[in-house]
Amino acid sequence: MTMAIASQKGGTGKSTTAITLAAGLGRSGKNVLLIDLDSQANASKTLLPQYQSISKEETLFVTIIERKPLVVHKTGIPNVSIVPSHILLSNTDIELTTAKDHREARLKRRLDDIKDDYDYVIIDCPPALSWLTLNGMTAADGVLVVVSPGYFELDSLVQLNKSMGEVREFFNPNLKLLGYLFTMSDPTVNSKTSLKLLRQTYTDDVCTTVIPRNTDIRDANFQKKDVFEYSPKAKSAVAYSRLIKELFDDGKKA
């Protein structure tokens, strides 16, 4: 099972979701590979304490730009490995716009070589509809869309859904929508109204689990830990545990 985690907007909790799902699955005994497609490299910086000393030749850069095999690093989380990102991936669209050889499938081709070594592959896509995101969706079995409260956040789903449709049409006809995950929920009117509109618009495609706004998960990332290690009883940890059950144990989506 290869899952792409996507959001057209930044600051929605997308990378946090990728890290936490990988950590939760790994700690339950599943062998997990996290691929950091986001040039901001937040997942890489959180899971690899030595990240600043890693050269671009040891990152996803060599796969996307130079079409070389994926470079996999072990993390401190049991059963979780990562292919780290690099800031130079921010220039990928310039490179791939002029490329003519399966520019949407550079990740898929190399991932196909190793994905059978893992129970789950989680791809943290960048917060933009770029060639990197298209690579993530082309390589994935399904997409989990992360949505935070706000009008513009909800509005961005229209274009993201259109892009998923185009990926199905041209590159990956079996791509599934795994659901819309509402994050950063709090008691404000904005949050309650946003969740209500999301459920009214997309109904059964919205995950039952809602991720609360919670400082523990930010503190965990700052300490370069996953929330299950940092504060396993935190509201966010409990919510992500429910999400893992909903997505992977119940058999409804993944």
C-alpha positions, 0 to 999 in steps of 0.5 A: 500500500502506497499512500500519498499525503497531499494538500495544495495549501501549506500549514495544514499539518500534512508533513505532521500527518505523514510523520505520525502515520509512519511512526504509528504504523512502525511502532505497531510492527509494520515496516514503513518507508516515508518518502519526503517529496517536499523540498522544505524537508520538514519530515526529513529534518524531524526524523533524521537528527543528522539531516544537515550533514546529508549531501544532495547525493543522499537524498531524493534529488538523485532519483527525481533529477538524475533518475538514480535509485532511491537512497534510504536512511534508517530513522530512530523510530522502530521499523521506519525508514525515510528517503529524505528531501533536499532544498534543490527539489524546489527547482524540479519544475524547471527541470521536468517541464522541459523533460520528455521521458516520463517526467511524471513517473521518475519516483514510481519507476524507482519505488517499484524496485523496492516497495515490496520490502515494505508493508506501507509507503507514505509519500509526503507531497509538497503543498503545491500542484507541481511535477513533484506532486504528480510524481507522488500521485503517479506512484501511489495507490491512494491519496489522503488529502489534508484539510485545515479550517478556512475558506481558502483551504476548502476552496483549494480542494477543487483544483486538487481534485481536478489534478487527481482526476488528470492523474487518473486519466493520463498516468495512474488510472487506479489512483483512489481517494482515501479521504479528506482528513480535517486537521487543526480542529478547535472550538472556534466558529471557523473550525466548526463551520469549515468541518460542517461544509467539508462534510456537506460537500464531500460526505462519505469521503471525509474521514471520521477521525478529526485531528485536534489542534494540539501543541504536543505534536508541535513540541514533539517535532521540535524535539525531533520525536514523533508524538507517540514517543513524546507524549503518547496520551496527548489528544493528537496522539490519540486521534492519530491512533484512531485514524490509523485504525480507520485507514488501515485496520477497518479495511474501509479505505486503505 
